[in-house]
Amino acid sequence: MDSGSAAAAGGAWLRRLVGAVGRRVAEARAQRSLRAEFDALERAGALDDVLRDVDMTRTDLAAIVKADPGAARRLAAMAARLGLADALRRHGARRDVREIELACTRCAATGECDTWLRGSQAGGNEKFCPNAAALQALRD
C-alpha cells in the first residue's frame, strides 16, 4: 500500500471513529433527557397513568432507562435493511413489537450488529440477533 492509500484508509478510519463517538455522545444525551422526563412525570404523579396509556409497566420502563441508547438506531436500520421498516411502524403499538424493542435494548451482540449494519448483505442477522425470528414473523 502506498502512502496515499494508507493516508486515505487512515482518514476513513478516523471519520468512522469521530462519527461513532458523536453518535455515542448524542445517544447518552438522549438517554439522560429520557430519564429526566420520566423523573418529571414521577414527581408530577403522572407516571403510572402514562405507562398505563401506553401499555407498559415500571419494569418495562426500567429496562428502557438502562438500555443501550443505540438500540433504537440499530433496530430501525435493521428493519430498513430487511425491508420491514413499514411493518415495524404499522405494528408499533403491538406487544410483540414492544418485545422486539426491549430485546434489542438488552442485546449483547451490539458489535456484531453494527458490523452487519455497515455491510450490505440482506441476511445473516439470524446468526447473532435475538430478534431475527420475531422480525421475520412481522414479514409473514
C-alpha positions, -999 to 999 in steps of 0.1 A, spaced: 0 0 0 15 34 -10 15 63 14 -15 80 -3 -36 48 1 -25 45 37 -35 81 44 -69 76 27 -75 45 48 -64 63 80 -87 92 71 -117 69 66 -110 51 98 -108 85 117 -140 97 101 -158 65 113 -143 69 147 -154 105 150 -189 96 137 -192 67 162 -181 90 191 -205 117 180 -234 91 179 -225 78 214 -224 113 229 -258 122 213 -273 89 225 -260 95 260 -276 129 260 -309 115 247 -308 88 275 -302 115 302 -331 135 287 -354 105 288 -345 98 324 -353 134 332 -387 132 315 -396 101 334 -384 117 367 -406 147 360 -436 125 353 -429 107 386 -427 140 406 -460 151 390 -477 119 400 -485 111 363 -460 83 355 -483 54 363 -511 69 342 -488 75 312 -474 39 315 -509 26 316 -519 46 285 -490 30 265 -495 -5 280 -461 -5 298 -450 -14 333 -424 1 356 -403 -30 348 -405 -21 311 -396 15 319 -366 4 340 -353 -17 310 -357 12 287 -338 36 310 -310 11 314 -309 2 278 -282 7 252 -290 41 238 -281 29 203 -307 2 203 -334 22 186 -310 33 158 -298 -3 153 -334 -17 152 -345 9 127 -315 3 105 -320 -35 107 -357 -32 99 -349 -10 69 -322 -34 57 -347 -63 59 -375 -44 42 -395 -43 74 -395 -6 83 -431 -1 73 -442 -32 91 -425 -22 122 -441 13 121 -475 -2 112 -475 -26 141 -456 -3 166 -482 -4 193 -484 -42 194 -470 -61 223 -448 -83 201 -432 -52 186 -425 -39 221 -409 -72 230 -387 -68 199 -377 -33 210 -370 -45 246 -349 -74 234 -329 -50 212 -322 -28 242 -309 -57 262 -289 -73 234 -252 -82 240 -244 -85 202 -241 -48 195 -207 -51 179 -219 -79 156 -250 -59 148 -230 -27 140 -207 -47 117 -236 -63 100 -253 -29 95 -222 -15 80 -222 -43 54 -245 -49 25 -258 -84 29 -296 -88 32 -295 -119 55 -271 -133 81 -285 -114 111 -300 -147 124 -265 -157 134 -264 -131 162 -297 -113 165 -321 -125 192 -349 -108 173 -343 -125 139 -373 -149 142 -396 -122 156 -387 -98 128 -393 -125 102 -427 -131 117 -436 -94 110 -429 -102 74 -452 -132 74 
